């Protein structure tokens, strides 16, 4: 092989390696953008909770994989109507027993999740699963759950309990929808 041939081979190898590196970076950026869009505000939360962005993104991909294996199903119209009626009853009880109503709201959300096929064994598992299809309301659900815990210890004000009900209702209404779980783009102001 001549020196000129070796130079051309080296140039081709360098060009191929550069193209591969650029392709890898572009794919990483596309994956990151897709995860940001899918997980909304949960993306940044997870990045801040993990040691690296890559580790957080791997967790998000694992959540998507676990979610894909679930049998998430819509509610039939009778079940939706029954749940909507039960929600109105819980809201009416809020006037006389706000702490109890918040606990009932939490249980009702869990019941809807269960009927739709979401795992409901513990709070962290619920949050992990909900992060895939309901990221826009996930932070509100966390806040409602935290207030509900304080209400059980009689440490929450009536205004906080009202906020918990509003937060639970946001997720409850999303769960009652019969469309497939999807990402709802996060809007400023948490709405």
N, C-alpha and C positions, 0 to 999 in steps of 0.2 A: 504494500500500500504506500502510496506516495504521501508526502507531507500535505499537499493540497487536498487530497482525499480525506486525510485525517482532520484537517481544519473544517472541511465541509461537514463531516460526520459530527464533529464537536458542535458546530453551529446549529445543526439540525437537532441534536440532543438538547442543547440549551434552549432553543425555541420551543421544542415540545415540552420541556420542563416548565418553561415560563407560561405557556398556554395552560398546562395542567394546574399550575399554581393559581393563575387568574381564575380558571374555572372553579377551583375549590373555594376560593374567596367569594366568588359570585354566588355559588350554591349556599355557602354559609350565611351570606347576607340575605338571600331569599328565604332560607329557613328561619332566620331570626325575625324577619319582617312578618312571615306567616305566623310564627308563634306570638309575636307582639299583637298582631291583629286578633288571633284566636283567643288569647288569654287576657287581653286588655290590661287593666290595672294590676291584675294578678301577676303579669310578667315581671314588672318592676319589683313587686313584693318578693317574689321568689328569688330574683337575682340578688336582692339585698340580704336574703336569709341564707344563701349558699356561699360557699367559699369562692366560687368562680361563676362567671356567666355560663360557661360550658356545662358545669355541673347542674345549674338551674335548668338549662335548656334540655339536658338529658332527662331530668325529672319531669319536665313538661311533656316530652316525647313519650315517656313511660306512662304518664297519666292518659295521654291520648290512646296509647295501645290498650291499657286496661279498660278505658271507656268503650273502645271499639268492640271489645269482647262482651260487653253487657247487652242485655236484651231490653233496651229502653223502648217502651211502647206508649202510644197515646191512651188517654182515658176515653172510655165511651161516653156518650152524651149524658146518660143517666148518672154516671159517676161524677162527671164534671158538675152537673146540676146539684147533686147531693153535696159535693164539697163546697160549692159556692154558697149553698144554704147554710151549711155548718159554719162557714166563715162569717156570714152575717150574724149568726147566733153568738159567736165568739166576740165579735165587735160590740154587740149589744150588752154582753156581760161586762165589758170593759168599764162601763159607767159605774157599776156597783162593786166590781172586784177586779181592778186593773192588773194586779199581780197574777191572779189566777188566769185571767184572759190571756196574758202574755204566755204563760205556760201552755195553755190550750193551743195558742197560735203555733208555738213551736211543735207541739205534738201533731197538729193538723198538717203542717208543712212536711213533717217526717212521714206521715201517713200517705200523703200524695206522692212523695218520692218513692216510697215502698211500692205503691200500686203501679207506678210507672216503670219500675224495675231498677231503680237506683239502690245501691247498697246503703243501709242505714244503721250499721252496727255501732259506729261511734262518730263523734262530731268530725274528727280529722278525716275520716274516710268519706264522709258526706262532702266536706269542703273540697277534698281532692277530686272527687267525681264531678261536683258541680262546677269546678273551675274550667272544665273543658267546654261545657255548653252554656253556662250561665255566669260568665265572668263579670258582667256588668253589674249584677246584683250581689255578687259574692261578698264584697266588703260590707254591704248593708246587712247581709245574713250574719256575718261574724259579729257585727255590732249588736244586732238583736239578740244573738245567743249570749253575748257577754252581759247585756242588760238583764236578760232572763235569769242568768246565774246570780246576779246581784239581787234581783227581785226575790228569788228563793230565800235569800239571807236577809230580806227586808231592808236592803241598802240602796234601793233605786227610787228616785222621785217619780211622781205621777207623770211629769213631762218626759222623763227618760222612758217610762213604760209606754207612753204614747208613741215615742219615736221607735221603740222596738216593734210595736204593732205596725207602724208604717213600713218599717224595713221588712218584717215578715210578709206583709201583704205584697210587696214588690216581687219577692221570689215566688210566693204562692200563685200570683197571677201568671207569672212566666211558666210555672209548672203546669197550670191548668190548660195552657195553650196546647192544641193538638199537633202542632207542627213538630218536626224533629228538633232536638236541641241544637241550638246554633249560637254563634257569638253575636251578641248585640253590642254594637260599638259603644264604648263608654263616652258619655257626654259630660261636658263640664258641669260641675255642681252635683255630680253623683246621680243624675236622673237618667 
